[in-house]
Each structure stands twice: as structure tokens, then as C-alpha cells.
């Protein structure tokens, strides 16, 4: 069996190491192998920002196995650089590559808060939980400056609409004041995505995210402030991170997390090439086993689009992971009451609440 050539050149601080072909572009400038003629591309690319005058900000989620009804994404592309991110493929629609472009070409929706308020003012809107970061992380580094996510939360508080957040960044703690007010009416829940407690894996796989220790501290701060906090072990990468499931659940519970979920890695579209290139460069001794294990939980393929199967996988290995997750979650979080959003608090300006 012939394996990919290992390359010494590595973009530190970036997840993807290549820019694969974009099928939506007539002309492509791609970098799939570093050659002598590509010396100008070997330096780590800097992040560029673009402004989008969005027409819509809320997305109705049709996928039944995702677990959300609506999502809001103030940014497209994500500087966190998670190499496995399913959202990478969506960057193709903007004319960019799903690889390095995804984490170095960030699109900012400045008018997102105004668009969300427009939705809430529409008489047709019926209160429903809105998930922040359904596609890319709403607390990625540029949020520190732009504060679009904070403004969106302020709109949610104004109308008392339920808000859910999933992030890998401790910056969410900055908005503790708003989240506390939402939590008083059961209108907010925060999930942290944790894939590994090993920094050598995290720093290469999710290079610009908060360290796992920082995320655990953020969980503790939010929990102590009365914010319902959970974790998502997502994605589980069999052969690389699956053995850490018990430790992750235990550590999260000890810091105040009361709920947890998981999903299995799947390498659809361009992510197949991006991840395969990355695993051989980052962990060559584990690469063959990891790729074979991913195929084992997805019917022999690296990608998987099967409804009800794609998020958890199937087969013997997937069953072992599923049983281990549920056993450990019950052990560390089983006695916690299930969080339920309050859908009755929503109010438009001037709308009075009837008392009986």
C-alpha cells in the first residue's frame, strides 16, 4: 500500500495545511502539495476580513439529526481552524477554498443584530430556541473586536427569546451579564465543544481555540453564575480521541457541566482531503489506524450522508463508543435534571402579559 509523502513544511497555528479545489469556481488557484515553486506560500497566511451586507441572518435547520430548529451565524469562515469542521464545505459558496481559506478569509455580517430584531418584530415569528454557532463559532477571535454576538444576545434579551450557544472559546464569559439575565427566565444554555484533554492534539487539531483547561475554567465560571452549561464531545475521532471520553465527561462534570452530547467525525466533501493530509503530517504513526477506524464507523467510507447514521456512525466500533459515552454520562451527569427552554417569556415592545 502506498502512503502519502510526509512533508516537513507545516503551517503552525493553522488546522488545514492545503487549499483544495473549489468545484464552484471556474478558475482555481490551489495548493495541494508544497513544491519548490510554492516558496512564497510556505509562510503561514495572515487572516483577512470581508464585510457581508446580509439579507437574512436566521437559518431554519431542516436536518432532523442536528438537534436545533434555527441557527444564527454572525461570521462565515472560522479562524479557530478546526481541521475536521463540517462547515468548511460551505466556504466554497463564497468563492473560497474549504482549506486554509476557511480559516484565513473571514466574512463579517455587521447587520446581523438588526436583521435578528426584524425577525422578532415580525408577527409571524413564534418563540423558538435559536442556536448560535450552527455553522461557525460565534466567539471566534474577531468577536472580541466586533462584538456582534454580544449585540445579538442583547436583542434576544430585549425580546426574551431563548438562545443557545456552542463554542470553543472562553470569550463567552465576557457576556456573563447578559447570559445571567437570560438564564433567570430559562432562556439561555451554553455548550462547550471539547474534543481532547491532550494539548498536543488540541493545538494541532484546533489551533486557535482556547486550551481545554481554559474551557473548563469557563464552564465553572458560567455554572457558578447560574448559567446551564453542557459539553459536546464533537467530533469523536476513533483511534485518536475516543479513549478520552470518560476523562472529558468527568472533568466537565467536576467543573459544573450538567449535560453532554457527542457526534462522530465524518469527512464529507473537501474535508476528506484536508483531514487526510493533516493526519499524515501531524500524527503519521497513527494516521493509517485513524483513517481505517473512521471508515469502520461509516460503512467503509470517510464521508457519510446517511440520515440517522451520519452523526453517530454504525458498526461494532460505533456501538462501543456509544455505549461508553452513555455509561460515563450517566455516571457523572445522570442525576441532573434536563434543561428546558422557556417559550412563554417572549414579548414584543408594547405587548402586555395577561395574568389569570
C-alpha positions as CSV (number, residue, x, y, z in Angstrom):
1,X,0.0,0.0,0.0
2,X,1.4,3.4,-1.0
3,X,1.1,6.2,1.7
4,X,1.2,9.9,1.1
5,X,4.6,11.5,1.2
6,X,5.3,13.1,4.6
7,X,6.1,16.8,4.3
8,X,8.2,18.8,6.8
9,X,6.6,22.1,6.0
10,X,3.8,22.8,8.4
11,X,1.6,25.9,8.9
12,X,1.8,26.4,12.6
13,X,-1.3,28.0,14.1
14,X,-3.5,26.6,11.3
15,X,-5.5,23.5,11.0
16,X,-5.8,22.9,7.3
17,X,-2.4,22.7,5.5
18,X,-3.7,22.9,2.0
19,X,-6.3,24.7,-0.2
20,X,-8.2,22.0,-2.1
21,X,-10.1,22.6,-5.3
22,X,-13.3,24.6,-5.2
23,X,-15.8,23.0,-7.5
24,X,-17.9,26.2,-7.7
25,X,-15.1,28.3,-9.2
26,X,-14.4,28.4,-13.0
27,X,-10.7,29.1,-12.1
28,X,-8.9,27.8,-9.1
29,X,-5.5,28.6,-7.5
30,X,-4.9,25.7,-5.3
31,X,-2.1,24.5,-3.1
32,X,-2.4,20.7,-2.5
33,X,1.3,19.9,-2.4
34,X,4.2,22.2,-1.4
35,X,6.8,22.3,-4.2
36,X,9.9,24.4,-4.8
37,X,7.8,26.9,-6.9
38,X,5.5,27.5,-3.9
39,X,8.0,29.0,-1.6
40,X,6.0,32.2,-1.3
41,X,3.1,30.2,0.1
42,X,5.1,28.3,2.8
43,X,4.8,31.2,5.3
44,X,1.7,31.0,7.5
45,X,-1.1,33.0,5.7
46,X,-2.5,36.0,7.5
47,X,-6.2,36.4,8.3
48,X,-8.2,38.7,6.0
49,X,-11.7,40.0,6.8
50,X,-14.6,40.8,4.4
51,X,-17.9,42.6,5.1
52,X,-21.2,41.0,4.0
53,X,-24.4,43.1,3.9
54,X,-26.5,40.1,4.7
55,X,-30.2,39.8,3.7
56,X,-31.0,37.2,6.2
57,X,-29.4,36.1,9.5
58,X,-31.6,33.3,10.8
59,X,-31.4,29.9,9.2
60,X,-34.2,27.3,9.6
61,X,-32.5,23.9,10.2
62,X,-34.1,21.2,8.2
63,X,-31.8,18.3,9.3
64,X,-33.7,16.2,11.9
65,X,-30.5,14.7,13.3
66,X,-28.8,18.0,14.1
67,X,-30.9,18.9,17.2
68,X,-31.7,22.5,16.5
69,X,-34.6,24.4,14.8
70,X,-32.9,27.7,14.0
71,X,-29.4,29.0,13.9
72,X,-27.6,32.3,13.6
73,X,-24.1,32.8,12.3
74,X,-22.6,36.3,12.5
75,X,-19.5,35.1,10.8
76,X,-18.7,32.8,7.8
77,X,-15.4,31.0,8.0
78,X,-13.7,30.5,11.3
79,X,-10.2,31.4,12.5
80,X,-10.3,28.6,15.1
81,X,-9.1,26.4,12.3
82,X,-10.6,23.0,13.5
83,X,-9.3,20.7,10.8
84,X,-12.4,18.4,10.9
85,X,-15.1,21.2,10.7
86,X,-18.0,20.2,8.5
87,X,-18.7,24.0,7.9
88,X,-15.5,24.2,5.7
89,X,-17.5,23.0,2.7
90,X,-19.9,26.0,3.0
91,X,-16.9,28.3,2.3
92,X,-16.9,27.1,-1.3
93,X,-20.2,29.0,-1.9
94,X,-18.4,32.3,-1.2
95,X,-15.7,31.6,-3.8
96,X,-13.1,30.4,-1.3
97,X,-11.4,27.1,-0.6
98,X,-12.6,24.9,2.3
99,X,-8.9,24.6,3.4
100,X,-6.7,27.4,4.5
101,X,-9.2,30.0,3.1
102,X,-11.8,28.9,5.5
103,X,-9.7,29.9,8.5
104,X,-8.0,32.9,6.9
105,X,-10.8,34.6,4.9
106,X,-13.5,35.6,7.4
107,X,-16.8,37.2,6.4
108,X,-18.4,39.5,8.9
109,X,-22.1,40.2,9.0
110,X,-22.2,43.6,10.5
111,X,-26.0,44.0,10.2
112,X,-26.8,40.6,11.9
113,X,-28.3,42.2,15.1
114,X,-30.7,44.5,13.1
115,X,-31.8,41.5,11.0
116,X,-32.5,39.4,14.1
117,X,-34.6,42.2,15.6
118,X,-36.5,42.4,12.3
119,X,-37.3,38.7,12.7
120,X,-38.6,39.1,16.2
121,X,-40.8,42.1,15.2
122,X,-42.5,40.0,12.5
123,X,-45.9,38.9,13.9
124,X,-45.3,35.5,12.2
125,X,-42.4,34.7,14.5
126,X,-43.3,32.2,17.2
127,X,-40.7,32.0,20.0
128,X,-38.2,29.1,19.5
129,X,-34.7,28.4,20.6
130,X,-32.0,30.0,18.3
131,X,-28.6,28.3,18.3
132,X,-25.5,30.5,17.9
133,X,-22.7,28.8,16.0
134,X,-24.8,26.4,14.0
135,X,-22.1,26.7,11.3
136,X,-19.1,28.6,12.6
137,X,-18.0,29.7,16.1
138,X,-19.8,33.0,17.2
139,X,-16.9,33.6,19.7
140,X,-14.0,33.2,17.3
141,X,-11.2,35.8,17.8
142,X,-12.7,38.6,15.7
143,X,-15.7,38.7,18.0
144,X,-13.5,40.3,20.7
145,X,-13.4,43.4,18.5
146,X,-16.7,43.3,16.6
147,X,-19.0,42.3,19.5
148,X,-21.7,41.2,17.0
149,X,-22.5,38.1,19.1
150,X,-23.0,40.3,22.2
151,X,-25.3,42.6,20.3
152,X,-27.3,39.6,19.1
153,X,-27.7,38.4,22.8
154,X,-28.9,41.9,23.7
155,X,-31.6,41.6,21.0
156,X,-32.5,38.2,22.4
157,X,-32.8,39.6,25.9
158,X,-34.9,42.6,24.7
159,X,-37.5,40.2,23.3
160,X,-36.9,37.4,25.8
161,X,-36.3,34.8,23.1
162,X,-34.5,31.5,24.0
163,X,-30.8,31.4,23.0
164,X,-28.4,28.5,22.8
165,X,-24.6,28.8,22.3
166,X,-21.9,26.3,21.4
167,X,-18.3,27.5,21.4
168,X,-14.7,26.6,21.9
169,X,-13.7,30.0,23.2
170,X,-13.7,31.4,26.7
171,X,-14.7,34.8,25.3
172,X,-18.3,33.8,26.1
173,X,-17.6,34.6,29.7
174,X,-17.4,38.3,28.7
175,X,-21.1,38.2,28.1
176,X,-21.9,36.8,31.5
177,X,-24.1,39.8,32.5
178,X,-26.5,39.2,29.6
179,X,-26.5,35.4,29.9
180,X,-27.4,35.7,33.6
181,X,-30.4,37.8,32.8
182,X,-31.5,35.3,30.1
183,X,-30.9,32.4,32.5
184,X,-33.2,33.9,35.1
185,X,-36.1,33.1,32.8
186,X,-34.6,29.8,31.4
187,X,-33.7,31.5,28.1
188,X,-30.1,30.5,27.8
189,X,-27.9,27.5,27.7
190,X,-24.2,27.3,26.8
191,X,-22.4,24.3,25.4
192,X,-18.6,24.0,25.1
193,X,-17.2,21.7,22.5
194,X,-14.3,19.6,23.9
195,X,-12.6,17.0,21.7
196,X,-9.5,16.2,23.7
197,X,-7.8,16.9,27.0
198,X,-4.3,16.5,25.4
199,X,-2.8,19.8,24.4
200,X,-0.5,18.2,21.8
201,X,-3.6,17.0,19.9
202,X,-5.7,20.1,20.6
203,X,-3.0,22.6,19.5
204,X,-2.7,20.9,16.1
205,X,-6.3,19.9,15.5
206,X,-8.0,23.1,16.8
207,X,-5.0,25.5,16.7
208,X,-6.7,28.8,17.6
209,X,-9.2,27.6,20.1
210,X,-9.0,28.0,23.9
211,X,-7.0,25.4,25.7
212,X,-9.0,22.6,27.3
213,X,-8.1,23.9,30.8
214,X,-9.3,27.4,29.8
215,X,-12.6,25.9,28.6
216,X,-13.1,24.0,31.8
217,X,-12.5,27.2,33.8
218,X,-15.1,29.0,31.7
219,X,-17.6,26.2,32.3
220,X,-17.0,26.6,36.0
221,X,-17.5,30.4,35.9
222,X,-20.7,30.2,33.9
223,X,-22.1,27.4,36.1
224,X,-21.4,29.2,39.3
225,X,-23.2,32.2,37.8
226,X,-26.3,30.1,37.3
227,X,-25.9,29.5,33.6
228,X,-26.9,26.0,32.5
229,X,-23.7,24.5,30.9
230,X,-23.2,21.4,28.9
231,X,-20.5,19.9,26.7
232,X,-20.4,18.4,23.2
233,X,-17.7,15.9,22.6
234,X,-17.6,16.7,18.9
235,X,-16.4,15.2,17.0
236,X,-15.1,11.9,18.4
237,X,-12.2,10.7,16.3
238,X,-11.9,6.9,16.7
239,X,-8.3,5.9,17.1
240,X,-7.2,9.4,18.2
241,X,-9.6,10.8,20.8
242,X,-12.3,8.2,21.6
243,X,-10.4,6.8,24.6
244,X,-10.7,10.2,26.3
245,X,-14.5,10.2,26.5
246,X,-14.6,9.1,30.2
247,X,-12.0,11.7,31.3
248,X,-13.7,14.5,29.4
249,X,-17.1,13.8,30.9
250,X,-15.6,13.5,34.4
251,X,-13.6,16.8,34.1
252,X,-16.6,18.7,32.7
253,X,-18.9,17.4,35.4
254,X,-16.4,18.4,38.1
255,X,-16.4,21.9,36.7
256,X,-20.2,22.3,36.6
257,X,-21.4,20.9,33.3
258,X,-24.7,19.2,33.7
259,X,-25.3,17.7,30.3
260,X,-23.4,16.3,27.4
261,X,-23.7,15.0,23.8
262,X,-21.3,13.7,21.2
263,X,-21.1,13.2,17.4
264,X,-18.8,11.1,15.3
265,X,-16.3,12.7,12.9
266,X,-17.3,12.4,9.2
267,X,-15.2,13.8,6.4
268,X,-17.6,14.9,3.7
269,X,-16.6,16.9,0.6
270,X,-13.2,18.6,0.7
271,X,-12.7,17.7,4.4
272,X,-11.7,14.2,3.3
273,X,-8.6,15.6,1.6
274,X,-7.9,18.2,4.2
275,X,-8.1,15.8,7.1
276,X,-6.1,13.0,5.4
277,X,-3.3,15.5,4.6
278,X,-3.4,16.8,8.1
279,X,-3.3,13.5,10.0
280,X,-0.3,12.2,7.9
281,X,1.6,15.4,8.7
282,X,0.6,15.8,12.3
283,X,0.4,12.2,13.6
284,X,1.9,9.9,11.0
285,X,2.3,7.0,13.3
286,X,-1.5,7.0,14.0
287,X,-2.7,8.1,10.5
288,X,-3.5,4.7,8.9
289,X,-5.3,3.4,12.0
290,X,-7.3,6.6,12.4
291,X,-8.4,6.7,8.8
292,X,-9.4,3.0,8.9
293,X,-11.4,3.5,12.1
294,X,-13.3,6.4,10.6
295,X,-14.1,4.2,7.6
296,X,-15.2,1.4,10.0
297,X,-17.9,3.6,11.6
298,X,-19.1,5.0,8.3
299,X,-19.8,1.9,6.2
300,X,-16.3,1.7,4.7
301,X,-16.1,5.4,3.7
302,X,-14.5,8.5,5.2
303,X,-17.7,10.5,4.4
304,X,-21.2,9.7,5.4
305,X,-24.5,11.4,4.4
306,X,-26.9,8.8,5.7
307,X,-29.7,10.2,7.8
308,X,-29.8,8.9,11.4
309,X,-26.4,7.3,10.8
310,X,-24.1,10.1,9.8
311,X,-23.8,11.8,13.2
312,X,-23.2,8.7,15.3
313,X,-21.9,6.1,12.8
314,X,-22.7,2.5,12.9
315,X,-21.0,-0.9,13.2
316,X,-19.2,-2.6,16.1
317,X,-16.8,0.2,16.9
318,X,-19.5,2.9,16.8
319,X,-21.6,0.8,19.2
320,X,-18.7,0.5,21.6
321,X,-18.2,4.3,21.6
322,X,-21.9,4.9,22.0
323,X,-22.2,2.6,25.0
324,X,-19.1,4.0,26.6
325,X,-20.4,7.6,26.2
326,X,-23.8,6.8,27.7
327,X,-22.4,4.8,30.6
328,X,-20.0,7.6,31.5
329,X,-22.5,10.4,31.1
330,X,-24.9,8.6,33.3
331,X,-22.2,8.1,35.9
332,X,-21.1,11.7,36.0
333,X,-24.2,13.6,35.0
334,X,-27.1,11.2,35.2
335,X,-28.8,12.8,38.2
336,X,-29.0,16.3,36.7
337,X,-32.5,17.5,35.6
338,X,-32.9,18.0,31.8
339,X,-32.8,21.7,30.8
340,X,-35.9,23.0,29.1
341,X,-36.2,26.4,27.4
342,X,-38.9,28.8,28.4
343,X,-41.0,29.6,25.3
344,X,-43.6,31.7,27.2
345,X,-41.5,34.7,28.0
346,X,-41.2,36.1,24.5
347,X,-42.6,39.7,24.3
348,X,-42.6,42.4,21.6
349,X,-42.4,46.0,22.7
350,X,-45.7,47.2,24.0
351,X,-47.0,43.7,24.3
352,X,-48.6,43.1,27.7
353,X,-48.7,39.8,29.6
354,X,-52.1,38.6,30.6
355,X,-52.5,37.4,34.2
356,X,-55.1,34.9,35.1
